[in-house]
Amino acid sequence: MPHGTRATRVGGGWLALGSFLMILVLLIHGPISPDLDVQMQRVADGVTRWRLAHWIAAAGLSLYAVSGLLVLTAGSRLTAGGPTMTAWAVVVVGALWTLTTAVAEATVVATAAASGAGDTFAAWWAFAEGKATGFAFVALAVAVIAGSEARSPDRVGPAWAAWAAVAAAVASFGGWALGMWIGITTANLVWVVASIVMSAWTLSFGVGLMRARGTGEPA
């Protein structure tokens, strides 16, 4: 099996598994409250669930980074253009950025909420929120990757699913921006739902890549 084919298949497998884990995380995590006191109480009321969700997130994001690195080294059609090559690189960097958020929230943020240490919670929440911006840019990268896939004659899966992923990825970014940067409460629910839809596509896309032949064509 040529290196490019092997790297594409392995990268697709890790993308699929990472996406499955991220769907679980989003279902457990739920929307974020723009009110810091309310969010701290939510974490304190379900601290074990919060820790579990973010350790799973750390695993899923790590697999995103591994997948991106493998795809970038495969030399397949997936990175034949500058935009898609850049998008896969953003997946790697964005996942690593957000990985630090997941670890911080599973440890010090959860502990601060459980012990009622408001100042510590606020400081680390600000750090975690800033680093979590990486996931918003992962969403934009997925929009580029899905858009390229929708237009490709060698696409993995139907074009409509890829276009739906583009819309979901843009909505994920918009929901995060409106919810976390502007403080619109309902936008946080949009972020969760859109991110789940986006992750469902990356899961199916990853499974398709596992069956790829040549340098990224569907089996």
N, C-alpha and C positions, 0 to 999 in steps of 0.2 A: 504494500500500500504506500503510495507516495506520501512524503511528509505533509504536503498541503492538505491532502484528503484527511489524513489522520488528525492533524491539528484542527481542521474544521469540525470533524465529528466529535472530537473530545471537547472542544470549546462549546459546541452546541449542547452536549450533555450537561456540562457544568452550568450553562445558561439556563437550561430547562430546570435543573434542580434548584438553582439559586432563585429562579422566578417562582417556583412552587413555595419555597420558604418565605419569600417576600409576600406572597398572597396570604399565607398563614399569619404573618406578622401584621399586615394591614387589617385583617379581620379581628385580631386580638387587640390591636392598638386603638383603633377607632379615631374619630376626629380629635383635634387638639383645641382646647379652649384658649382664647386670647387673654382671658383673665388669669393671671399667674397664680392667684390664691386658689381659684377653682381647680386649675390644673394640678397644683401641688396636692390638693385634697384627693383628687382622682387617683394620683399616683400612690398616695398613702393608703387609700382604701383598697387598692389592689396591687400592693407592692410586689408580691410573688409573681403575679401575672405580668406586671410591667418588666420585671427582671427577665422572665422567660422570653417575652416577646423580643426584647432587645438583644439577648444572646442569640436567638434565632436570626434576628436581623443581621447581627455581626457575621454569622455563618453565610447567610444568603448574599450579603454584600461582598464578602471575600470571594465567593464563587463567581459573582459578576466580574470582579477584577481579574480572576484567573481566566475566565472565558474571553474577556476582551484581549488579554495578552496573547492567548492562543490564536484568536482570529487575526490579530495584527501580524503574527509571525507566519500565518498560513499562506500568504500570497495568493488568496483566492479572489474571485469577483467581488466578494463582500467589501474589500478594501481597495478596489481598482481605481476609485476616484478620490480626489482630495477631501470632499465633504464626508464621505463615508469613513475614510481612514481617520479623519479627525474625530468623527462621532464615536468610533470604537475606542479611540484614545480617551475621549471624555468619559466614556463608560468606566474605564479603568480608574481615572483620577477622581471622578465623582463618587464612585463606590468607595474608594479609599478614604476620601474626605468624610463620607457619611458613616463609615465604619467606626471612626473615632467617636461620633455621636452615639452610636449604639452601645459602645463599651462604657462611655461616660454615664449614659442613662441607666444601664444595667447595674452600675456600681454606685458612684457617688450621688447621682441625682436621686436614685431610689432610696438610698440610705438617708439622705437629707430630708426627703419627704416623710419617711417613716418616723424619723426622730423629731420632726417639727422644726428643723433648722432652716428657717425661712431665708436668711441671708445667704447661706451656703447653697440652698436650692436655687435661688434667683441667679447667683453668679454662674453656677454650672449650667443652669438652664439656658442662659444667654450664650455660653460657649457651645452647648449642644445644638441650639437653634442655628447659630451661625454656621457650624460645620455641616448641619443637615441640609444646607443649601445645595450641597453636592448632589443630593438626590433629585433636586429640581432640574439641575443641568443634565443628569442622567436621562431624565424624561425628555428633554430637548434632543439629546443624542438619539434616543429611541425613535423620536419623530423623524429624524433624518434617515436613520437606518430603515425604518418601516416604509417611508416614502420612496426610498430607492428600491426597496424590495417590491413594492406595489407596481413600479414601472418596469421591472426587470422581466424579460421573457423567460428567464430561468428561475423565477421566484419560487420560494418554498411556501406552499399554501395559496389560498385564493387571494386575488387582489383586494377584494372588498374587506377582508380581515386586516390586511396591512393598512388600508386607508382608515379603517376604524381605529387601529392602533395609533396612527398619526393623530387623529382627533383626540383620542384618550390621553396621549402623551402631552399634547399641547394643553389640554384641560387640567392635567396633573400639575404642570408648571404654573398655569394660571391660578389654580386653586391654592397652591402653596403661596404664591406671591400675594394674592388678595387676602388670604387667611392669616399668614404669618407676618407679612410686611405692612399690611394696611389694617388688619384686625377685623375683617369681615367674617363673622362666625360661620355662616352657611358655606363659605368658600372652603372651609376645612373638610366638610363632608364631601364636597365636590372633589377635593384632592384625594380622599380615601377611595371613593368609588372609581374615579378615573385611573388611579394608580393600580387598582385591582384589575381593571380591564386591560390596561397597558401590560401588566405582568402576565395576564392570561395569554396575550399574544406572544410575548417573548418566550413563554413556556412552550407554546405550540411551535414557534419558530425554531427554538432550540432542539425540540424533538425532530423537526424536519431536517435540521443540519446534521443530526446524528446519523441520518440515512443518506447523507450527501455522497455523490460520486464526483470524481474529477477534482475540481478546485472550488467546490461550493454549489454545484448544480444539484437539484433534487433527484432522489433516486427514482 
